[in-house]
């Protein structure tokens, strides 16, 4: 696994987690950590500019992350997929095994804070998001313009937001 340089996209919402290699095919996970989990996983030949071009997103920004953080986002996506019923493709299953994603521990709330990406949500917020995700998957609107958009933030981020607006 040391042949990979890891990246994630900076855009809000669904993210790409890229395990980039100059020696072999790169692995791209398309992860929705806010609703339905791992949407896709596929191999890709080429560099970051080729990915931008192929996706028709010339301004797509990538941030380099370490393998531990890449595995965290993938494991979080898998955990959400399992909980809401998003099926994983065979490539995701193959690479989850190679990356030993089942050994990545994530505890606490199923979903994490939209702002800081690691803060815990309360049980009621988790339950609301799970319900929305399951309904939208059943209606096949998740990931489309018809989906419900929302964001939940952890207590720490709520406190920071409150302090910013009351000063």
HURANOR-V662599 format. One line per field, one symbol per residue. phi: phi as a letter, one per 40 degrees, with the letter a starting at -180 (. if undefined). burial: # if it has 9 or more other C-alpha atoms within 8 Angstrom, else .. Layout:
phi = ???
burial = ???
//
This chain:
phi = .ccbbbbbccccgcbcbbbcaccaccbbbbbbcbabgccaaacabhcccccdcccfbcccbbbcbccccdccccccccccdcccgccccccccccdcccfcccccbbgcccbdcccgbccccdccdcccdcccccccccfbcgbccccbaabbcdccccccccccbc
burial = ...#######...########...##################........###......#....##...#############.#.#.#...##..##...#..#....######....###...##..##.###.##...##....#.....###.##.........
//
